[in-house]
Amino acid sequence: MSNPSKSSPVSYDTVRDVFLWRRKKLSLLVLLVSTASWVLLDVYQFNLITVASWAAMFAVTSLFLYGNIARFLRKKEPDLSGLEISEQTAIEAARSVRQSIEEGVRWMCHVSAERELFLFARVVAALWFLSYVGSFWDSLSLLYIDIVVGMTVPVIYLKNEDKIKRFEEWMRMQARRLCDLVDEKVVRRMKNRVAKVKENKVD
C-alpha cells in the first residue's frame, strides 16, 4: 500500500496534459478508447455491460499472463501501486467539483440578477442553441463529441490565441453596434409611441 499522503500520478496536471496533447501517447490512447467505445455502443449497438465485461476480461487476462510470465522468467513483478488513488487526490477532486458548482450557481445568479441585456441575450441564445443541437444526438454521441472537441479546440486555441482574441474583439464590437442600433431604431421608437399614447389618453 502506498502512503495516503503521497499524491497519485493521476492528477489534474495529467488531465490537462492529455487534453493539450503534451503526453501524446496517453492522449492518443484516450482518443482511441473513446472512439472504440462509441463505435461499439452507438454504431454496433452493443450493451454497456457487455463492453465493460469484455474490457475487464481483457485487462484481467493480460495482467494474469504478464504476471505469470514475469514469475516464470524470474523478472520483477509489475508494480500496480501507481493505480491507487490517494485520499488527498480524492479530497482535491471533491473540492474542485464543489467549487465548479458554486461558480456555476454564482454565474447563473449574475446573469439573472444583473441588468445586462446583451449578456442575458447571449446566454439564452447559447443555451437554446445547445438544446437544439442536443436534440439531434443521444447522450453517448454528445459525450464522445465533447471528448473530441475537448482534445482539439484547446490545442487550436493555444496555437492561434492572438488571432482568435482579435476576432472575438471584432465580433464583440459588431454585436454591441447591433444592440445599439436595435435600441435606437426599435426600443426608443416604441418608448416614444407608448409615451405619446399615454399623453393622448391623459388629454
C-alpha positions in Angstrom: 0.0 0.0 0.0 1.2 3.5 -0.8 1.3 6.3 1.7 -2.0 8.2 1.7 -0.3 11.5 1.8 1.6 10.7 -1.4 -0.2 12.3 -4.3 -1.5 10.0 -7.0 0.1 10.0 -10.5 -3.4 10.7 -11.9 -3.7 14.4 -11.2 -5.2 17.5 -12.7 -1.9 18.2 -14.4 -2.1 14.8 -16.1 -5.6 15.5 -17.3 -4.6 18.9 -18.6 -1.5 17.4 -20.4 -3.8 14.8 -22.0 -6.2 17.4 -23.4 -3.4 19.6 -24.6 -1.6 16.7 -26.2 1.6 17.2 -24.1 1.6 13.5 -23.4 0.9 12.3 -26.9 0.8 8.5 -26.2 -1.7 8.9 -23.4 -3.8 11.4 -25.4 -3.9 9.0 -28.3 -4.9 6.2 -26.0 -7.8 8.2 -24.6 -8.9 9.1 -28.1 -8.7 5.5 -29.3 -10.6 4.1 -26.3 -13.3 6.8 -26.6 -13.7 6.1 -30.3 -13.8 2.3 -29.8 -16.4 2.7 -27.1 -18.5 5.0 -29.2 -18.3 2.6 -32.2 -19.2 -0.4 -30.1 -22.0 1.2 -28.1 -23.6 3.6 -30.6 -22.8 2.2 -34.1 -23.0 -1.6 -33.4 -25.5 -1.1 -30.5 -23.6 -3.3 -28.0 -24.8 -3.2 -24.4 -22.7 -1.2 -22.0 -22.4 -4.1 -19.5 -21.2 -6.4 -22.3 -18.5 -4.0 -23.4 -17.4 -3.3 -19.8 -17.2 -7.1 -19.2 -15.1 -7.6 -22.3 -12.7 -4.8 -21.3 -12.5 -6.2 -17.7 -11.8 -9.7 -19.0 -9.1 -8.4 -21.3 -7.4 -6.4 -18.5 -7.6 -9.3 -16.0 -6.3 -11.8 -18.6 -3.5 -9.5 -19.7 -2.4 -8.9 -16.1 -2.6 -12.6 -15.3 -0.5 -13.6 -18.3 2.0 -10.8 -17.7 2.4 -11.7 -14.0 2.8 -15.4 -14.6 5.3 -14.9 -17.5 7.3 -12.4 -15.3 7.4 -15.0 -12.5 8.3 -17.8 -14.9 11.2 -15.7 -16.3 12.1 -14.6 -12.8 11.6 -11.0 -13.6 10.3 -8.3 -11.2 6.6 -8.4 -10.8 4.6 -5.4 -12.1 4.2 -2.5 -9.6 0.5 -1.6 -9.5 0.8 1.0 -6.7 0.5 3.8 -9.3 -3.1 2.8 -9.9 -4.1 3.7 -6.3 -5.9 7.0 -5.7 -4.8 8.7 -2.5 -7.1 10.3 0.0 -5.6 13.7 -0.8 -6.4 13.4 -4.5 -10.0 12.3 -3.8 -10.4 15.3 -1.5 -9.0 17.7 -4.0 -11.3 16.3 -6.7 -14.3 16.7 -4.5 -13.3 20.3 -3.6 -12.8 21.1 -7.3 -16.3 19.8 -8.1 -17.8 21.8 -5.3 -16.0 25.0 -6.4 -17.2 24.4 -10.0 -20.8 24.0 -8.8 -20.5 27.2 -6.7 -19.1 29.2 -9.6 -21.8 27.9 -11.9 -24.5 29.0 -9.4 -22.9 32.4 -8.9 -22.7 32.9 -12.7 -26.3 32.0 -13.1 -27.3 34.4 -10.4 -25.1 37.1 -12.0 -26.7 36.6 -15.4 -30.2 36.5 -14.0 -30.0 39.4 -11.5 -27.8 41.9 -13.4 -29.4 44.2 -15.8 -27.1 43.4 -18.7 -29.4 42.8 -21.7 -26.5 41.8 -24.0 -25.1 39.2 -21.6 -28.6 37.8 -20.8 -29.5 37.5 -24.5 -26.2 35.9 -25.4 -26.5 33.3 -22.6 -30.1 32.5 -23.6 -29.1 32.1 -27.2 -26.2 29.8 -26.4 -28.4 27.6 -24.2 -31.1 27.5 -26.8 -28.5 26.5 -29.5 -27.1 23.8 -27.1 -30.6 22.4 -26.6 -31.3 22.5 -30.3 -28.0 20.7 -31.1 -28.6 18.2 -28.3 -31.9 17.1 -29.8 -30.1 15.6 -32.8 -27.9 13.2 -30.8 -28.1 10.8 -27.9 -26.1 11.3 -24.7 -23.3 8.9 -25.7 -22.7 10.6 -29.0 -22.7 14.0 -27.3 -20.2 12.7 -24.7 -17.9 11.4 -27.5 -18.2 14.7 -29.3 -17.3 16.6 -26.1 -14.2 14.5 -25.7 -13.1 15.0 -29.3 -13.8 18.8 -29.1 -12.1 19.0 -25.7 -8.9 17.4 -27.2 -8.9 19.6 -30.3 -10.2 23.0 -29.5 -7.8 23.9 -26.7 -4.8 23.0 -28.8 -6.1 25.0 -31.7 -6.8 27.9 -29.4 -3.3 27.9 -27.9 -1.7 27.9 -31.4 -3.9 30.7 -32.7 -4.7 32.6 -29.5 -3.8 36.1 -30.8 -5.9 35.7 -34.0 -8.9 34.3 -32.0 -8.7 37.2 -29.5 -8.7 39.7 -32.3 -11.7 38.0 -33.9 -13.5 37.9 -30.6 -13.0 41.6 -30.1 -14.2 42.3 -33.6 -17.3 40.2 -33.0 -18.0 41.9 -29.7 -17.8 45.3 -31.3 -20.2 44.3 -34.1 -22.6 42.8 -31.6 -22.6 46.0 -29.5 -23.2 48.1 -32.6 -26.1 45.9 -33.5 -27.5 46.2 -30.0 -27.1 50.0 -30.1 -28.8 50.0 -33.5 -31.7 47.9 -32.2 -32.0 50.1 -29.1 -32.0 53.3 -31.2 -34.3 52.2 -34.1 -36.7 49.9 -32.2 -36.7 50.3 -28.5 -36.6 54.1 -28.4 -39.3 54.4 -31.0 -41.6 52.0 -29.1 -40.9 54.0 -25.9 -41.8 57.3 -27.8 -45.0 55.7 -29.1 -46.0 54.5 -25.7 -45.3 57.9 -24.2 -47.5 59.6 -27.0 -50.3 57.1 -26.3 -50.2 57.9 -22.6 -50.2 61.7 -23.4 -53.2 61.3 -25.7 -55.1 59.3 -23.0 -54.4 62.0 -20.4 -55.6 64.7 -22.8 
